[in-house]
Amino acid sequence: MKVFVTGVNGQLGHDVINELSKRGYEGIGSDITDSYAGEADGSAVVSAEYRQLDITDDAAVAALLGEIRPDCIVHCAAWTAVDLAQDDDKVEKVRAVNAAGTRNIAASARTIDAKMVYLSTDYVFDGQGETPWDPDDKNYAPLNVYGQTKLEGELAVSELLEKYFIVRIAWVFGKNGKNFIKTMLNVGKTHDTVRVVCDQIGTPTYTYDLSRLLVDMIETDKYGYYHATNEGGYISWYDFTCEIFRQAGYTTQVVPVTTQEYGLSKAARPFNSRLDKSKLTKMGFEPLPDWKDALARYLEEIQ
């Protein structure tokens, strides 16, 4: 199986390429830079074939995918700077990447009859209440530009294709790139106390574990919408930080605050990021491991 992966400079794309290599599949990575610009750690993503691609250029997308003709496309590339996306001078660019760029990928997938995996987010919902969001729930109400443009990407994929997996994830962390854990570890080294919100609830997603699931999916034709985060129950960012410091051996004090008290985010954040993942088991997929176990493995990797 030949698999084309966008966004390999990021956390998830890096791990997906490595997982494909482990299983003996041909992975071709792409991103906007002229050469691979991610973690130079000697892992398979560095030696995998790399092709530069601007997904907002529809002609370039069609030409490259028409040349490579992969059996499957795993579309990890996205604008993920949530607060920056709210700036008036950035909205058009965010939409070009997350909505139009995704449509370009989906259109080419249809032309070459390739499966497609689109990584989306809980931000397509309104983030209210306490009930976990069902993957087939269509009551969309994004709170910010990022969520709205990711929803537009979802709609493009579902409109153009039949052979697709739309996989919503949340609270992502991986070896290759910036994330909440790395930020907290850096803050914990220099501060005795850190304030963290306690009223936004969800579950973390380790890209190493997620990449295994995504490759499991593309080995099947069990298409549709899925939710995928690590197991272990729903927690707050405060809970997550406490466990990060505990496992890392930090003595930094973590002070719980409400989103209103924290008050630093430009973009509205969902209070309810609970994702119902039961469909994975129903469809025969192995769920991701407990998030505490994922955190322990991750800390071992980066420390």
C-alpha positions as CSV (number, residue, x, y, z in Angstrom):
1,M,0.0,0.0,0.0
2,K,1.3,3.4,-1.0
3,V,0.3,6.2,1.4
4,F,0.7,10.0,1.0
5,V,0.9,11.9,4.3
6,T,0.5,15.7,4.5
7,G,1.9,17.8,7.3
8,V,4.9,15.6,8.2
9,N,6.7,18.5,9.8
10,G,4.1,18.3,12.5
11,Q,3.5,16.0,15.4
12,L,1.1,13.5,13.9
13,G,2.4,13.4,10.3
14,H,5.8,12.5,11.7
15,D,4.5,9.5,13.6
16,V,2.2,8.3,10.8
17,I,5.1,8.1,8.4
18,N,7.1,6.1,11.0
19,E,4.2,3.7,11.6
20,L,3.8,3.1,7.9
21,S,7.5,2.3,7.7
22,K,7.2,-0.2,10.6
23,R,4.5,-2.1,8.7
24,G,6.4,-2.2,5.5
25,Y,4.1,0.3,3.6
26,E,5.4,2.9,1.2
27,G,5.0,6.3,2.8
28,I,5.5,9.6,1.0
29,G,5.6,12.7,3.2
30,S,4.8,16.2,2.3
31,D,4.8,19.7,3.8
32,I,5.1,23.3,2.6
33,T,8.9,23.6,3.3
34,D,11.3,22.7,0.5
35,S,12.8,19.9,2.6
36,Y,11.8,18.0,5.7
37,A,11.9,20.4,8.7
38,G,10.8,18.3,11.6
39,E,12.6,16.3,14.3
40,A,16.0,15.1,12.9
41,D,16.2,12.2,15.2
42,G,17.2,9.4,12.8
43,S,13.6,8.1,12.7
44,A,12.0,6.9,9.5
45,V,10.4,10.2,8.6
46,V,13.8,11.6,7.9
47,S,14.6,9.0,5.3
48,A,11.1,8.6,3.8
49,E,10.5,10.2,0.4
50,Y,9.6,13.8,0.9
51,R,7.8,16.0,-1.6
52,Q,7.2,19.7,-1.1
53,L,3.5,20.7,-1.4
54,D,1.4,23.8,-0.8
55,I,-2.0,22.3,-0.3
56,T,-3.7,25.7,-1.0
57,D,-2.4,25.4,-4.6
58,D,-5.1,23.2,-6.3
59,A,-3.1,22.7,-9.5
60,A,0.0,21.6,-7.6
61,V,-2.0,19.2,-5.5
62,A,-3.7,17.7,-8.5
63,A,-0.3,17.3,-10.3
64,L,1.6,15.8,-7.4
65,L,-1.1,13.3,-6.4
66,G,-1.8,12.5,-10.0
67,E,1.9,11.6,-10.4
68,I,2.2,9.6,-7.1
69,R,-1.2,8.0,-7.2
70,P,-1.3,6.8,-3.6
71,D,-3.8,4.2,-2.4
72,C,-4.5,6.4,0.6
73,I,-4.0,10.0,1.7
74,V,-3.6,10.8,5.4
75,H,-4.3,14.5,5.6
76,C,-2.5,15.9,8.8
77,A,-1.6,19.3,7.5
78,A,-3.6,22.1,9.1
79,W,-3.5,25.6,10.6
80,T,-3.6,24.9,14.3
81,A,-2.6,28.2,15.9
82,V,-6.1,28.7,17.5
83,D,-5.6,32.2,18.9
84,L,-3.7,33.6,15.9
85,A,-6.5,32.3,13.6
86,Q,-8.8,35.0,15.2
87,D,-6.7,37.9,13.8
88,D,-8.5,39.6,11.0
89,D,-5.5,39.5,8.7
90,K,-5.1,35.7,9.2
91,V,-8.7,34.4,8.7
92,E,-8.4,34.2,4.9
93,K,-5.1,32.2,5.3
94,V,-6.6,29.9,7.9
95,R,-9.6,29.2,5.6
96,A,-7.3,28.6,2.6
97,V,-5.4,25.9,4.5
98,N,-8.0,24.2,6.6
99,A,-11.0,24.4,4.2
100,A,-9.8,25.1,0.6
101,G,-6.6,23.1,1.1
102,T,-8.6,20.1,2.4
103,R,-11.0,20.4,-0.5
104,N,-8.1,20.3,-2.9
105,I,-6.8,17.1,-1.3
106,A,-10.2,15.5,-1.3
107,A,-10.8,16.5,-5.0
108,S,-7.6,14.8,-6.0
109,A,-8.4,11.7,-3.8
110,R,-11.6,11.4,-5.8
111,T,-9.8,11.7,-9.1
112,I,-7.3,9.0,-8.3
113,D,-9.8,6.9,-6.3
114,A,-7.8,7.0,-3.1
115,K,-9.0,6.5,0.4
116,M,-8.7,9.6,2.6
117,V,-8.2,10.2,6.3
118,Y,-9.0,13.7,7.5
119,L,-7.9,14.7,11.0
120,S,-10.4,17.0,12.6
121,T,-11.2,18.3,16.1
122,D,-13.8,18.6,18.9
123,Y,-13.8,22.3,18.1
124,V,-16.5,21.7,15.4
125,F,-19.0,21.5,18.3
126,D,-20.1,24.3,20.7
127,G,-18.2,22.9,23.7
128,Q,-21.1,23.2,26.0
129,G,-22.7,20.7,28.4
130,E,-21.2,17.6,29.9
131,T,-22.4,14.8,27.5
132,P,-19.6,13.3,25.4
133,W,-19.9,14.2,21.7
134,D,-20.9,11.3,19.4
135,P,-18.9,11.0,16.2
136,D,-22.0,11.0,14.1
137,D,-23.5,14.0,15.8
138,K,-24.2,16.7,13.2
139,N,-25.1,19.5,15.6
140,Y,-22.1,21.6,14.7
141,A,-21.6,25.1,16.2
142,P,-17.9,26.0,16.2
143,L,-16.8,28.7,18.7
144,N,-13.9,30.1,16.7
145,V,-12.3,30.5,13.3
146,Y,-10.2,27.4,13.8
147,G,-13.2,25.2,14.5
148,Q,-15.2,26.7,11.7
149,T,-12.6,26.1,9.1
150,K,-11.9,22.6,10.3
151,L,-15.7,22.0,10.0
152,E,-15.6,23.3,6.4
153,G,-12.8,20.8,5.8
154,E,-14.9,18.0,7.1
155,L,-17.9,19.0,4.9
156,A,-15.6,19.1,1.8
157,V,-14.4,15.6,2.5
158,S,-17.8,14.1,3.1
159,E,-19.3,15.9,0.1
160,L,-16.6,14.8,-2.4
161,L,-15.8,11.3,-1.2
162,E,-17.3,8.0,-0.2
163,K,-14.1,6.3,1.0
164,Y,-13.1,8.6,3.9
165,F,-12.3,8.5,7.6
166,I,-13.0,11.7,9.5
167,V,-11.2,11.3,12.8
168,R,-11.7,14.0,15.5
169,I,-9.0,14.3,18.1
170,A,-8.2,16.6,21.0
171,W,-5.4,17.8,23.3
172,V,-2.7,16.4,21.0
173,F,0.9,15.8,22.0
174,G,3.8,14.2,20.2
175,K,7.6,14.2,19.9
176,N,7.8,16.3,16.8
177,G,6.8,19.9,17.6
178,K,5.3,22.1,20.3
179,N,2.5,21.0,22.7
180,F,1.0,21.6,26.1
181,I,3.3,19.1,27.9
182,K,6.5,20.7,26.6
183,T,5.2,24.1,27.5
184,M,4.3,23.0,31.1
185,L,7.7,21.3,31.5
186,N,9.5,24.5,30.5
187,V,7.3,26.6,32.8
188,G,7.7,24.2,35.7
189,K,11.5,24.5,35.5
190,T,11.4,28.3,36.1
191,H,8.3,28.9,38.2
192,D,7.3,27.7,41.7
193,T,3.6,28.1,40.8
194,V,1.6,27.8,37.6
195,R,-2.1,28.6,37.0
196,V,-4.0,26.2,34.8
197,V,-7.7,26.1,33.8
198,C,-9.9,23.5,35.6
199,D,-13.2,23.9,33.8
200,Q,-12.3,22.7,30.3
201,I,-12.7,18.9,30.2
202,G,-11.4,16.4,27.7
203,T,-8.7,13.7,27.2
204,P,-5.2,13.9,25.7
205,T,-4.2,12.2,22.5
206,Y,-0.6,10.9,22.0
207,T,0.3,11.0,18.3
208,Y,2.4,7.8,18.6
209,D,-0.7,5.9,19.7
210,L,-3.0,7.6,17.3
211,S,-0.8,6.8,14.3
212,R,-1.2,3.1,15.0
213,L,-4.9,3.5,15.0
214,L,-5.0,5.5,11.8
215,V,-2.9,2.8,9.9
216,D,-5.2,0.2,11.4
217,M,-8.1,2.1,9.8
218,I,-6.7,2.5,6.4
219,E,-6.1,-1.3,6.2
220,T,-9.9,-1.5,6.2
221,D,-12.9,-0.1,4.4
222,K,-14.8,0.8,7.6
223,Y,-15.3,4.4,6.5
224,G,-17.1,7.1,8.5
225,Y,-16.7,9.5,11.4
226,Y,-14.7,8.5,14.4
227,H,-13.4,10.0,17.7
228,A,-10.0,9.0,18.9
229,T,-8.2,10.1,22.1
230,N,-6.4,8.1,24.7
231,E,-8.5,6.1,27.2
232,G,-8.5,6.8,30.9
233,G,-11.5,9.0,31.4
234,Y,-12.1,12.7,31.1
235,I,-9.9,15.2,32.9
236,S,-9.2,19.0,33.1
237,W,-6.1,20.8,31.9
238,Y,-5.4,21.3,35.6
239,D,-5.6,17.5,36.2
240,F,-3.3,16.9,33.2
241,T,-0.7,19.4,34.5
242,C,-0.7,17.8,38.0
243,E,0.0,14.4,36.4
244,I,2.7,15.8,34.1
245,F,4.6,17.3,37.1
246,R,4.1,14.2,39.2
247,Q,5.5,11.9,36.6
248,A,8.3,14.4,35.7
249,G,9.3,14.7,39.4
250,Y,8.5,18.4,39.5
251,T,7.5,20.1,42.8
252,T,5.8,23.1,41.0
253,Q,2.5,24.0,42.6
254,V,-0.5,23.9,40.2
255,V,-3.3,26.4,41.0
256,P,-6.7,25.6,39.5
257,V,-8.5,28.6,37.9
258,T,-11.6,29.0,35.8
259,T,-11.4,30.0,32.1
260,Q,-12.7,33.4,33.0
261,E,-10.1,33.9,35.7
262,Y,-7.3,32.8,33.4
263,G,-8.5,35.2,30.8
264,L,-5.6,35.1,28.3
265,S,-7.1,33.4,25.2
266,K,-8.1,35.4,22.2
267,A,-10.2,32.5,20.8
268,A,-13.1,31.0,22.7
269,R,-12.3,27.5,24.0
270,P,-14.7,24.6,24.5
271,F,-15.6,23.7,28.1
272,N,-16.7,20.2,26.9
273,S,-14.1,18.4,24.8
274,R,-15.4,15.0,25.9
275,L,-15.4,12.7,22.8
276,D,-17.3,9.4,22.8
277,K,-14.9,6.8,21.4
278,S,-17.1,3.8,21.8
279,K,-17.6,3.5,18.0
280,L,-13.9,2.4,17.7
281,T,-14.6,-0.8,19.6
282,K,-17.9,-1.3,17.9
283,M,-16.2,-1.2,14.5
284,G,-13.4,-3.6,15.6
285,F,-10.6,-1.1,16.2
286,E,-8.3,-1.3,19.2
287,P,-8.7,1.9,21.4
288,L,-5.7,3.9,22.4
289,P,-4.0,3.1,25.7
290,D,-4.7,5.0,29.0
291,W,-3.5,8.6,28.8
292,K,-1.3,8.3,32.0
293,D,0.5,5.4,30.3
294,A,0.9,7.4,27.2
295,L,2.3,10.3,29.2
296,A,4.8,8.1,30.9
297,R,6.1,6.7,27.6
298,Y,6.2,10.2,26.1
299,L,8.2,11.7,29.0
300,E,10.6,8.8,28.6
301,E,11.0,9.7,25.0
302,I,11.7,13.5,25.4
303,Q,13.5,13.7,28.8
